[in-house]
Amino acid sequence: MSSDRLIQSDNSSTSSLMDWNKASQLNEKEIGYKKYKFDSLTTSQFWAYCMGHMLNDLSAACWFNYLLFYLKRIIQVDFGSYAMLSGQVADALATPMVGYYSDRTKTSIGKRIPWYIGGYFVIIFSFLPVWNGNLILDWMNMKDNTVVQAIYYTVFPAIFNFGWASLQISHMSLVPSLTCSRSRRDKLNSIRNTFQFIAVLIVYVTALIFFQLANSTDGTDSAQAFQYLSLICVAIGTATSVFFILQINEPKLTSDCSKFARTLLRILKERQNGVSNPTKAAQDQKITRTQVQDEQKNTFSSDDLQKSTSESQIDGQGNVKLTDVEFTDDEGEGSLHKQKANRGSMSEDVHDWKEWFSQMAFYRFGMVYMFFRLYCNVSSTMISFYIASVLKFTDPDSEEVKVPIQVALIPLSLYIMSVLTSASLSKFYQVLGKKVTLTIGTVLCLLSSSTLIFLNEKNSYFMYVVSPFIGIAQAITLNTGITLISDVIGLKGSSGAFVFGAYSFLDKISSGIVLFFCSYGSVLDDENLVRWLTVLVPSISCFAGCVLVVTAPTKKQEDNVETEQKDERRTKSLVDELAT
């Protein structure tokens, strides 16, 4: 479920504005001018968006890490595999539908927020029943009724995943409507992904506490430990979601973003066409001063904080740069899009969602995202069974089913390393590039997974050494996959929800099918099967995703140089009147 991290590159371009394909790396300290405004996000709204996906992140961490383990091993429900499959199929079907209809929703509170609110309530009233099914069915005196059990453990997971998809798609597709700044959007996505890992850490730390209590003499039983864990996740997720709903005023933020983008668009179009209009120039200067004044009123008081609210879009002569500005289709009005290359994106401009099906890069990087999500999801799910069945941290002869604390402790060390790696990925991208960084992550995945073949009950302690490298590999591959998603979306704000939905469809349906067969019947009771499934499925998935990225077509170097020189001549001096 990411990123999320929903979500991370190359495509040929014939336009003369290739510099849209590069992020402008400007040193703000060298710029002695006021910054141009690209959105009206305040501090609280910025952080509200970044935290708005935590309910999904928390529930997803429980779902993939512990649901099958809880159903199959703790309360021993025969329909555990069907619960996972029904949930993933429902999610796969819901994501494109939510994406399609949310693009066409028009309400007084926006087009994404209604789906977010609806998804929140669906999650709350379906997630808890899945983890408390044994109590509810026992209260209904139907605990031994296999028909009722089958219906219960297929319907509630399906309902939950519909709500999960609604919240995910509405949240991820909101970014293009909040700001027209490329680096601002990247920052929102990056911090949102960081909160995803924080959510996972919360789940593991909480699980570690409850599992330790469950193993104590006077503690609670293992089933209650999972039930309390689900309650904690819902409580924290509710707090962050309510904060998001109260802070994000979608109509105002979208209107402001569109206003700023249209102003920039008009200036850029005139300069590209060589138009010099003194009246327009004076108007642009006035608009710029007004936006700077508004920014000073609506953002932070300190200079350091103000830097995070607006973008350095002015060069050394005080001119607005093209490279970090992004427009949606509605803002672009078509003419500018026909002249420019899609910065860093892997497909040409798409003005309608149906056009995506004619873009080969759309399929390629959809598979990339699917494989990397499959790698993380299967690895997270199977590692609990690997710890209990292969490494045997619990007594197999014990009459009472216990959950070993290593089921939380080992993944906790894994995710701590993931967080640390994620925080440093941007530097690796700058030094090594995305493809090289991804290749390194894939090699780590293959090496760490291969090590699991040789571990057993006698050398189980070595798992504490291997798990951090698994965390590094997961962080590199998943974050890079999400970055490629953003590269595919590019400037396509109006059809962005469809792309997120389509890619999430691949993620859900593949994870559901693979996990169903990995847990069907008595598969998880066989030690050797658990070992090889934990090793082979994630390794093959990660390797396939890396191959698709590395073999993606690249632009010709000479074309890059030529178009870069042309674009530099156009952007070096946009308008003198924009300088303060």
TORKOL-115152 format. One line per 2 residues: number of its first residue (from 1); their letters; for each residue x, y negated, z negated of C-alpha. Coordinates in pm, 1 decimal, padded with zeros to 6 digits. Layout:
N
NUM	A	X/Y/Z; ...
//
This chain:
580
1	MS	00000.0/00000.0/00000.0; 00318.8/-00432.7/-00016.7
3	SD	00423.8/-00731.2/00041.0; 00451.3/-00687.1/-00033.3
5	RL	00514.8/-00637.4/00094.1; 00201.1/-00627.6/00393.2
7	IQ	00503.9/-00688.9/00554.5; 00939.4/-00726.8/00862.8
9	SD	01322.7/-00784.0/01623.6; 01369.9/-00866.0/01943.8
11	NS	01186.0/-00947.5/02271.1; 01281.9/-01112.5/02597.8
13	ST	01169.5/-01468.4/02661.4; 01165.6/-01686.9/02970.8
15	SS	01089.1/-02016.6/02801.2; 01341.4/-02294.8/02773.7
17	LM	01276.9/-02348.5/02405.6; 01461.3/-02047.4/02267.5
19	DW	01545.8/-02229.2/01947.2; 01200.8/-02138.0/01821.4
21	NK	01364.5/-01795.8/01780.3; 01609.7/-01920.0/01515.8
23	AS	01558.7/-02046.0/01167.5; 01705.4/-02389.2/01112.7
25	QL	01958.0/-02377.1/00830.3; 01975.0/-02741.4/00714.2
27	NE	02160.8/-02860.7/00409.2; 01912.7/-03079.0/00223.1
29	KE	02191.5/-03255.1/00031.4; 02331.4/-03392.9/00356.8
31	IG	01997.9/-03546.1/00455.4; 01939.6/-03893.7/00319.9
33	YK	01582.9/-03920.8/00438.7; 01234.2/-03847.2/00310.8
35	KY	01107.5/-03504.5/00399.3; 00819.6/-03447.3/00635.7
37	KF	00511.5/-03284.2/00485.4; 00380.8/-02951.0/00615.2
39	DS	00118.9/-02850.2/00358.9; -00058.2/-02975.6/00047.4
41	LT	00021.9/-02681.0/-00179.5; 00080.1/-02784.3/-00539.8
43	TS	00301.0/-02596.3/-00782.4; 00012.6/-02405.8/-00940.4
45	QF	-00135.6/-02319.5/-00600.0; 00200.9/-02196.4/-00474.2
47	WA	00241.0/-01959.3/-00768.3; -00125.8/-01863.5/-00762.7
49	YC	-00085.6/-01731.3/-00410.4; 00234.1/-01546.2/-00495.9
51	MG	00062.0/-01375.7/-00790.7; -00270.6/-01319.8/-00615.9
53	HM	-00184.8/-00970.0/-00493.3; -00080.1/-00826.6/-00829.2
55	LN	-00408.3/-00641.8/-00890.6; -00344.6/-00448.2/-00571.4
57	DL	00020.5/-00397.2/-00656.3; -00055.6/-00266.8/-01006.0
59	SA	-00332.8/-00035.0/-00893.5; -00124.8/00087.3/-00598.1
61	AC	00167.9/00166.0/-00826.9; -00060.7/00381.3/-01043.1
63	WF	-00227.5/00534.1/-00739.8; 00074.6/00660.4/-00550.2
65	NY	00300.8/00726.9/-00845.8; 00060.3/00901.0/-01080.2
67	LL	-00285.2/00979.5/-00938.0; -00201.2/01317.9/-00785.6
69	FY	00016.3/01406.2/-01084.2; -00265.3/01311.5/-01320.1
71	LK	-00538.8/01498.0/-01130.9; -00341.9/01808.8/-01034.4
73	RI	-00120.2/01859.5/-01338.3; -00273.4/01679.5/-01639.1
75	IQ	-00651.4/01724.8/-01611.1; -00615.4/01994.1/-01340.8
77	VD	-00889.4/01886.8/-01102.0; -00922.7/02105.0/-00794.6
79	FG	-01014.6/01809.4/-00574.9; -00706.8/01596.9/-00637.9
81	SY	-00584.9/01631.7/-00280.1; -00926.2/01533.7/-00143.9
83	AM	-00932.0/01228.5/-00369.9; -00610.5/01102.0/-00215.5
85	LS	-00720.6/01185.0/00139.2; -01066.0/01026.8/00111.9
87	GQ	-00920.1/00713.6/-00038.8; -00657.5/00673.1/00230.5
89	VA	-00899.8/00745.0/00516.5; -01147.4/00492.1/00375.8
91	DA	-00867.5/00239.7/00342.0; -00748.4/00307.2/00696.8
93	LA	-01097.2/00248.9/00835.6; -01161.7/-00053.7/00618.0
95	TP	-00843.9/-00247.1/00696.3; -00908.1/-00321.3/01068.1
97	MV	-01274.3/-00385.5/00995.6; -01192.8/-00633.8/00719.8
99	GY	-00930.3/-00794.7/00940.8; -01173.8/-00830.3/01231.2
101	YS	-01465.1/-00971.1/01033.4; -01256.7/-01192.2/00805.5
103	DR	-01122.8/-01366.6/01116.2; -01484.9/-01449.1/01202.7
105	TK	-01614.1/-01533.7/00856.8; -01724.9/-01892.2/00795.6
107	TS	-01836.8/-01997.5/00449.2; -01818.4/-02306.8/00232.8
109	IG	-01532.3/-02150.3/00034.5; -01334.3/-02039.4/00339.5
111	KR	-01294.9/-01732.3/00558.5; -01055.6/-01526.2/00342.1
113	IP	-01159.9/-01608.1/-00014.9; -01505.4/-01438.6/00008.1
115	WY	-01337.7/-01111.4/00108.4; -01085.3/-01152.4/-00170.5
117	IG	-01354.9/-01201.3/-00434.4; -01558.7/-00909.7/-00301.3
119	GY	-01253.9/-00685.9/-00298.7; -01170.3/-00780.0/-00655.3
121	FV	-01508.1/-00670.3/-00793.0; -01508.0/-00348.2/-00591.1
123	II	-01164.9/-00256.9/-00730.4; -01264.1/-00326.3/-01090.2
125	FS	-01575.8/-00108.2/-01077.4; -01419.4/00185.6/-00891.1
127	FL	-01058.1/00209.9/-01010.0; -01133.1/00285.1/-01375.4
129	PV	-01389.3/00562.6/-01302.3; -01124.7/00754.1/-01104.5
131	WN	-00894.9/00769.2/-01408.5; -01177.3/00837.1/-01653.4
133	GN	-01362.8/01094.4/-01445.3; -01315.5/01373.1/-01696.5
135	LI	-01478.9/01162.1/-01968.5; -01764.9/01042.4/-01749.9
137	LD	-01845.9/01387.2/-01612.4; -01824.7/01534.9/-01961.3
139	WM	-02065.8/01267.3/-02087.6; -02301.4/01358.2/-01800.9
141	NM	-02267.4/01731.4/-01886.4; -02146.7/01798.8/-01531.4
143	KD	-01779.4/01864.2/-01593.8; -01804.5/02222.4/-01465.7
145	NT	-02025.0/02138.8/-01166.9; -01793.7/02170.9/-00868.3
147	VV	-02033.8/01995.1/-00627.5; -02061.4/01689.7/-00851.8
149	QA	-01685.8/01693.7/-00904.7; -01623.8/01704.0/-00530.3
151	IY	-01857.6/01410.4/-00469.2; -01720.1/01212.8/-00762.5
153	YT	-01353.4/01248.9/-00669.3; -01410.2/01167.7/-00302.9
155	VF	-01659.5/00879.2/-00328.9; -01494.7/00665.9/-00598.5
157	PA	-01146.5/00678.4/-00437.6; -01304.8/00577.9/-00104.8
159	IF	-01487.2/00283.9/-00265.6; -01173.4/00173.7/-00446.0
161	NF	-00965.3/00176.2/-00129.9; -01226.2/-00028.2/00056.0
163	GW	-01193.9/-00296.6/-00210.2; -00816.2/-00265.0/-00201.5
165	AS	-00810.3/-00323.3/00174.0; -01041.2/-00622.9/00145.7
167	LQ	-00820.6/-00791.5/-00112.0; -00498.6/-00705.1/00070.8
169	IS	-00597.2/-00826.9/00417.0; -00762.4/-01145.5/00293.6
171	HM	-00459.2/-01234.5/00082.9; -00186.5/-01157.2/00338.3
173	SL	-00363.7/-01324.9/00631.0; -00415.8/-01645.3/00430.8
175	VP	-00050.5/-01754.1/00465.0; -00070.9/-01907.1/00817.9
177	SL	-00358.4/-02126.0/00699.2; -00169.7/-02262.1/00398.1
179	TC	00137.5/-02413.3/00567.1; 00279.6/-02471.9/00915.3
181	SR	00637.3/-02442.7/00792.6; 00822.3/-02126.9/00887.1
183	SR	01055.2/-02119.7/00588.0; 00767.7/-02213.7/00357.9
185	RD	00570.2/-01911.6/00479.0; 00876.2/-01692.7/00440.3
187	KL	00918.9/-01815.7/00083.9; 00555.3/-01739.8/-00002.0
189	NS	00590.9/-01387.0/00136.5; 00925.5/-01333.3/-00031.3
191	IR	00805.2/-01432.1/-00377.8; 00486.1/-01231.1/-00328.2
193	NT	00702.8/-00927.4/-00256.4; 00899.2/-00998.4/-00573.2
195	FQ	00577.7/-00993.9/-00774.1; 00500.0/-00659.9/-00614.6
197	FI	00813.3/-00512.0/-00769.8; 00736.8/-00685.9/-01098.3
199	AV	00397.3/-00515.5/-01096.3; 00561.5/-00178.6/-01044.1
201	LI	00801.1/-00247.8/-01329.8; 00506.0/-00330.2/-01554.2
203	VY	00343.3/00001.6/-01465.0; 00657.5/00201.3/-01540.4
205	VT	00739.3/00023.4/-01866.6; 00381.1/00063.3/-01987.7
207	AL	00379.1/00427.7/-01877.2; 00705.3/00489.5/-02060.1
209	IF	00552.8/00360.6/-02384.9; 00233.4/00562.0/-02352.9
211	FQ	00412.8/00878.9/-02242.2; 00642.1/00854.3/-02542.5
213	LA	00338.6/00818.5/-02769.2; 00175.4/01115.9/-02598.1
215	NS	00478.4/01331.7/-02676.4; 00494.6/01226.5/-03041.0
217	TD	00343.1/01437.5/-03317.4; 00064.7/01199.2/-03411.0
219	GT	00029.2/01037.9/-03072.0; -00248.2/01044.7/-02814.5
221	DS	-00277.4/01318.9/-02553.5; -00139.2/01290.8/-02201.0
223	AQ	-00474.3/01224.1/-02033.4; -00540.7/00928.2/-02260.9
225	AF	-00196.5/00789.6/-02180.5; -00291.5/00760.2/-01812.9
227	QY	-00632.5/00616.4/-01898.4; -00479.9/00344.7/-02116.9
229	LS	-00232.4/00271.0/-01840.3; -00516.1/00209.8/-01595.4
231	LI	-00683.3/-00028.5/-01841.6; -00365.3/-00232.7/-01880.9
233	CV	-00328.7/-00262.3/-01504.3; -00685.3/-00382.2/-01460.7
235	AI	-00646.4/-00639.0/-01739.9; -00329.3/-00792.9/-01595.0
237	GT	-00463.6/-00779.4/-01240.0; -00783.4/-00952.1/-01346.2
239	AT	-00587.5/-01239.7/-01501.8; -00379.1/-01301.6/-01188.5
241	SV	-00675.4/-01266.0/-00950.8; -00889.7/-01509.9/-01146.8
243	FF	-00598.0/-01755.1/-01147.4; -00573.9/-01717.0/-00768.3
245	IL	-00946.8/-01768.3/-00713.0; -00960.1/-02078.8/-00932.0
247	QI	-00650.9/-02241.4/-00779.7; -00672.4/-02169.7/-00405.4
249	NE	-00909.4/-02414.5/-00236.3; -00895.9/-02257.8/00107.2
251	PK	-01103.1/-02516.4/00303.0; -00894.3/-02810.6/00178.8
253	LT	-00558.8/-02637.6/00215.2; -00646.3/-02515.9/00564.5
255	SD	-00769.5/-02859.4/00671.0; -00455.9/-03029.8/00540.6
257	CS	-00229.6/-02775.5/00708.5; -00409.0/-02823.5/01039.3
259	KF	-00385.9/-03202.6/01010.1; -00011.6/-03197.3/00951.0
261	AR	00041.2/-02942.0/01227.7; -00154.9/-03144.6/01483.6
263	TL	00048.4/-03453.2/01403.6; 00371.0/-03261.1/01459.3
265	LR	00229.2/-03097.4/01769.4; 00145.5/-03427.3/01935.1
267	IL	00492.6/-03564.0/01862.6; 00667.1/-03251.9/01990.1
269	KE	00457.0/-03235.7/02308.2; 00533.2/-03596.7/02391.7
271	RQ	00904.3/-03552.6/02336.3; 00915.7/-03230.9/02539.5
273	NG	00744.4/-03407.1/02827.4; 00977.2/-03705.6/02797.5
275	VS	00698.0/-03942.6/02698.6; 00796.6/-04258.1/02514.3
277	NP	00498.3/-04459.5/02394.7; 00573.1/-04749.6/02157.6
279	TK	00216.3/-04750.2/02026.6; 00226.0/-04378.0/01952.1
281	AA	00568.7/-04414.6/01797.2; 00440.7/-04679.8/01559.3
283	QD	00145.9/-04456.2/01470.4; 00378.8/-04162.3/01408.5
285	QK	00593.6/-04376.3/01181.6; 00288.1/-04485.1/00985.7
287	IT	00160.0/-04128.4/00954.5; 00500.2/-04012.9/00835.6
289	RT	00516.2/-04277.4/00564.3; 00162.9/-04193.0/00452.8
291	QV	00241.5/-03820.8/00429.7; 00557.8/-03888.3/00233.4
293	QD	00359.5/-04105.6/-00009.0; 00091.0/-03836.6/-00043.0
295	EQ	00359.9/-03576.3/-00104.3; 00511.3/-03782.5/-00383.5
297	KN	00170.1/-03816.5/-00548.3; 00058.6/-03456.3/-00516.8
299	TF	00378.3/-03262.0/-00584.9; 00636.0/-03242.5/-00859.5
301	SS	00800.6/-03524.9/-01045.7; 01159.4/-03398.8/-01031.7
303	DD	01363.8/-03411.2/-00713.0; 01464.3/-03047.8/-00743.2
305	LQ	01106.7/-02926.3/-00766.1; 00997.9/-03153.0/-00483.8
307	KS	01243.4/-02977.8/-00253.2; 01037.9/-02659.4/-00276.6
309	TS	00717.3/-02837.0/-00173.4; 00824.3/-02975.5/00164.3
311	ES	01067.0/-02876.4/00436.8; 01385.6/-03034.7/00566.2
313	QI	01264.3/-03089.8/00919.2; 01490.0/-03389.6/00987.9
315	DG	01832.6/-03369.7/01144.1; 02134.6/-03586.1/01072.7
317	QG	01982.7/-03880.9/01260.9; 01654.1/-03853.5/01073.9
319	NV	01469.0/-03665.0/01347.3; 01211.8/-03388.7/01309.0
321	KL	01343.4/-03047.5/01419.7; 01146.7/-02795.9/01623.9
323	TD	01291.2/-02479.5/01478.6; 01112.4/-02452.4/01144.9
325	VE	00766.2/-02566.2/01251.0; 00492.1/-02311.0/01316.5
327	FT	00148.8/-02366.0/01463.5; -00153.1/-02140.7/01477.7
329	DD	-00338.2/-02099.2/01805.9; -00603.4/-02343.3/01693.9
331	EG	-00342.2/-02605.3/01613.5; -00139.8/-02544.8/01927.7
333	EG	-00417.6/-02617.1/02176.6; -00241.5/-02396.5/02429.1
335	SL	-00012.7/-02640.8/02609.2; 00283.3/-02627.9/02374.6
337	HK	00261.0/-02249.6/02346.6; 00297.5/-02210.2/02720.6
339	QK	00629.4/-02392.4/02712.2; 00795.0/-02240.4/02407.2
341	AN	00936.8/-01904.2/02323.0; 00787.7/-01730.1/02026.4
343	RG	01050.3/-01791.9/01761.2; 01197.0/-01463.3/01646.5
345	SM	00880.0/-01279.0/01744.2; 00875.5/-00962.6/01947.2
347	SE	00580.4/-01044.0/02168.9; 00463.2/-01338.9/02371.5
349	DV	00181.8/-01565.3/02257.5; -00143.1/-01386.5/02193.4
351	HD	-00457.5/-01595.5/02173.5; -00704.3/-01311.9/02128.6
353	WK	-00670.6/-00995.6/01921.4; -00740.2/-00771.7/02223.9
355	EW	-00421.6/-00896.4/02390.9; -00211.9/-00726.5/02123.2
357	FS	-00282.6/-00389.1/02285.5; -00081.5/-00492.1/02591.7
359	QM	00228.2/-00571.1/02382.8; 00470.6/-00278.5/02348.4
361	AF	00641.2/-00439.6/02049.6; 00306.3/-00427.7/01870.4
363	YR	00312.9/-00046.6/01881.8; 00684.5/-00012.7/01814.0
365	FG	00689.6/-00215.2/01497.0; 00357.0/-00076.3/01385.1
367	MV	00529.8/00261.6/01380.6; 00827.9/00106.8/01203.3
369	YM	00607.1/-00023.9/00926.5; 00419.2/00304.8/00904.4
371	FF	00737.4/00510.9/00867.2; 00887.4/00288.0/00599.3
373	RL	00561.8/00281.5/00403.0; 00536.9/00657.8/00439.1
375	YC	00890.4/00691.6/00306.7; 00812.5/00484.6/-00004.1
377	NV	00465.3/00629.2/-00068.2; 00559.3/00996.4/-00036.8
379	SS	00880.4/00946.6/-00232.3; 00695.0/00769.6/-00515.5
381	TM	00427.9/01039.3/-00529.7; 00647.9/01346.8/-00506.2
383	IS	00919.0/01236.5/-00746.5; 00691.1/01298.2/-01047.9
385	FY	00634.2/01658.9/-00940.0; 01005.1/01695.9/-00864.8
387	IA	01094.7/01582.7/-01217.4; 00843.0/01815.2/-01381.6
389	SV	00869.4/02122.0/-01155.0; 01230.0/02124.2/-01032.3
391	LK	01420.4/01946.8/-01308.0; 01188.4/02091.9/-01574.8
393	FT	01205.8/01812.9/-01831.4; 00898.1/01967.6/-01995.2
395	DP	00867.0/02311.9/-02146.4; 00696.7/02531.0/-01882.7
397	DS	00587.1/02777.8/-02152.5; 00409.6/02513.9/-02362.2
399	EE	00035.8/02570.6/-02399.7; -00038.6/02197.6/-02403.7
401	VK	00018.3/02002.0/-02082.8; 00270.0/01728.3/-02155.6
403	VP	00392.6/01446.1/-01935.4; 00770.7/01398.0/-01961.3
405	IQ	00891.0/01045.5/-02030.0; 01132.7/01090.7/-01738.6
407	VA	00830.6/01057.4/-01509.2; 00838.0/00691.1/-01609.0
409	LI	01203.7/00646.8/-01705.6; 01366.2/00766.9/-01382.8
411	PL	01135.4/00570.9/-01149.7; 01185.5/00270.8/-01379.7
413	SL	01561.0/00275.0/-01315.2; 01483.3/00319.1/-00947.1
415	YI	01264.0/00008.9/-00934.3; 01496.5/-00206.8/-01141.0
417	MS	01755.4/-00149.4/-00872.4; 01492.7/-00225.5/-00609.0
419	VL	01420.6/-00564.8/-00764.2; 01788.4/-00655.0/-00783.2
421	TS	01841.5/-00549.1/-00423.3; 01536.3/-00739.9/-00298.9
423	AS	01665.6/-01059.8/-00456.3; 01988.5/-01032.6/-00254.7
425	LS	01849.7/-00920.1/00080.5; 01840.2/-01265.9/00238.7
427	KF	02217.0/-01296.3/00192.5; 02269.3/-00955.5/00350.9
429	YQ	02053.2/-01061.6/00645.8; 02263.6/-01374.1/00697.2
431	VL	02596.8/-01191.7/00675.3; 02518.1/-00856.3/00836.4
433	GK	02191.1/-00907.8/01021.2; 01867.6/-00716.9/00973.7
435	KV	01959.6/-00416.2/01185.9; 02289.7/-00350.4/01012.5
437	TL	02131.4/-00399.6/00671.8; 01851.8/-00160.5/00763.8
439	TI	02104.6/00096.6/00886.5; 02286.6/00080.3/00553.6
441	GT	01958.9/00134.3/00369.2; 01878.1/00434.4/00586.6
443	VL	02218.5/00591.6/00522.8; 02164.8/00548.8/00147.6
445	CL	01822.9/00710.6/00183.5; 01964.8/01014.6/00360.9
447	LS	02253.2/01056.9/00117.0; 02041.6/01019.7/-00197.2
449	SS	01769.6/01249.2/-00063.6; 02025.5/01513.7/00031.4
451	TL	02157.0/01509.8/-00324.4; 01815.9/01617.3/-00452.6
453	IF	01860.7/01951.0/-00278.8; 02131.9/02052.8/-00524.4
455	LN	01979.6/01932.2/-00852.2; 01819.4/02176.1/-01096.7
457	EK	01741.8/02220.6/-01465.1; 02109.1/02252.8/-01560.2
459	NS	02232.3/01932.5/-01395.4; 01907.8/01733.8/-01417.9
461	YF	02086.8/01444.5/-01592.6; 02247.9/01359.0/-01256.4
463	MY	01904.9/01233.3/-01144.5; 01971.8/00917.2/-01345.7
465	VV	02267.3/00849.3/-01113.1; 02081.4/00922.3/-00790.5
467	SP	01762.2/00725.4/-00863.2; 01920.5/00374.7/-00840.3
469	FI	02043.0/00451.0/-00487.0; 01692.0/00563.2/-00392.5
471	GI	01571.6/00227.7/-00524.1; 01823.9/00037.1/-00313.2
473	AQ	01720.4/00227.6/-00001.5; 01349.8/00167.4/-00066.2
475	AI	01401.0/-00204.5/-00123.3; 01602.9/-00249.9/00195.8
477	TL	01372.5/-00053.1/00423.1; 01040.6/-00178.1/00286.5
479	NT	01137.8/-00545.5/00272.8; 01284.9/-00530.0/00620.3
481	GI	00965.7/-00366.6/00744.7; 00757.2/-00648.1/00598.3
483	TL	00989.1/-00905.3/00754.9; 00936.2/-00740.9/01092.5
485	IS	00560.5/-00766.5/01040.4; 00598.2/-01142.3/00998.0
487	DV	00812.7/-01155.7/01311.8; 00539.8/-00983.2/01510.4
489	IG	00272.2/-01219.0/01378.8; 00476.9/-01526.5/01470.0
491	LK	00240.5/-01812.6/01540.3; -00071.9/-01601.8/01573.2
493	GS	-00261.7/-01725.8/01270.3; -00605.0/-01676.4/01421.2
495	SG	-00554.9/-01306.3/01496.5; -00308.7/-01238.5/01216.9
497	AF	-00559.6/-01050.7/01002.8; -00619.0/-00803.4/01286.1
499	VF	-00248.3/-00721.5/01312.5; -00216.2/-00678.1/00937.4
501	GA	-00522.4/-00455.2/00946.0; -00395.6/-00246.2/01236.7
503	YS	-00056.8/-00187.1/01077.0; -00213.3/-00107.5/00743.9
505	FL	-00438.5/00142.4/00924.1; -00132.5/00336.1/01035.8
507	DK	00009.7/00319.4/00685.9; -00302.6/00450.7/00513.8
509	IS	-00400.4/00726.6/00753.2; -00047.9/00868.0/00777.7
511	SG	00006.0/00858.3/00400.2; -00332.6/01018.9/00335.3
513	IV	-00276.2/01307.6/00575.7; 00081.7/01376.2/00469.9
515	LF	00004.0/01364.3/00096.7; -00300.7/01585.2/00147.2
517	FC	-00093.7/01864.8/00298.1; 00185.3/01810.6/00045.3
519	SY	-00058.4/01866.4/-00243.0; -00318.4/02101.0/-00096.0
521	GS	-00403.2/02414.2/-00291.1; -00112.2/02555.8/-00487.3
523	VL	00165.6/02385.8/-00289.8; 00274.5/02177.4/-00588.0
525	DD	00303.3/02489.9/-00803.7; 00593.4/02618.5/-00595.3
527	EN	00928.6/02481.0/-00712.6; 01103.8/02525.3/-00377.0
529	LV	00823.0/02363.2/-00180.8; 00823.8/02063.9/-00415.2
531	RW	01200.8/02030.2/-00371.6; 01199.1/02036.7/00008.6
533	LT	00892.3/01819.3/00046.0; 01052.8/01555.1/-00178.2
535	VL	01367.5/01562.1/00035.7; 01255.7/01612.1/00395.7
537	VP	00939.3/01402.5/00435.0; 01086.6/01072.7/00305.6
539	SI	01418.9/01128.1/00485.3; 01260.4/01197.9/00823.1
541	SC	01026.7/00900.1/00787.7; 01303.5/00656.3/00698.7
543	FA	01532.5/00781.3/00975.0; 01256.7/00754.5/01237.6
545	GC	01180.0/00395.8/01135.8; 01544.6/00297.1/01154.4
547	VL	01586.2/00451.5/01500.6; 01288.5/00252.2/01631.7
549	VV	01437.9/-00072.4/01503.1; 01794.7/-00008.9/01620.9
551	TA	01682.7/00094.9/01969.8; 01452.3/-00205.1/02012.3
553	PT	01539.7/-00411.8/02324.0; 01752.9/-00717.9/02256.7
555	KK	01781.3/-01050.8/02434.1; 02071.9/-01120.3/02665.2
557	QE	02341.8/-01322.4/02497.9; 02388.9/-01555.3/02795.5
559	DN	02019.3/-01641.9/02796.3; 02040.3/-01726.2/02428.0
561	VE	02332.5/-01967.0/02485.3; 02173.6/-02140.8/02781.2
563	TE	01833.0/-02192.5/02623.3; 01988.7/-02297.2/02294.4
565	QK	02180.8/-02574.9/02471.4; 01867.4/-02693.4/02649.4
567	DE	01663.0/-02696.1/02333.8; 01937.3/-02880.3/02142.4
569	RR	01927.4/-03162.2/02398.4; 01550.8/-03188.5/02356.4
571	TK	01545.2/-03180.6/01977.1; 01855.8/-03381.1/01890.8
573	SL	01662.2/-03705.8/01901.1; 01285.8/-03669.3/01875.2
575	VD	01194.2/-04020.3/01762.9; 01406.5/-04292.0/01608.2
577	EL	01106.3/-04433.9/01428.0; 01075.2/-04120.3/01211.4
579	AT	01403.9/-04210.6/01042.0; 01370.3/-04402.0/00718.1
//
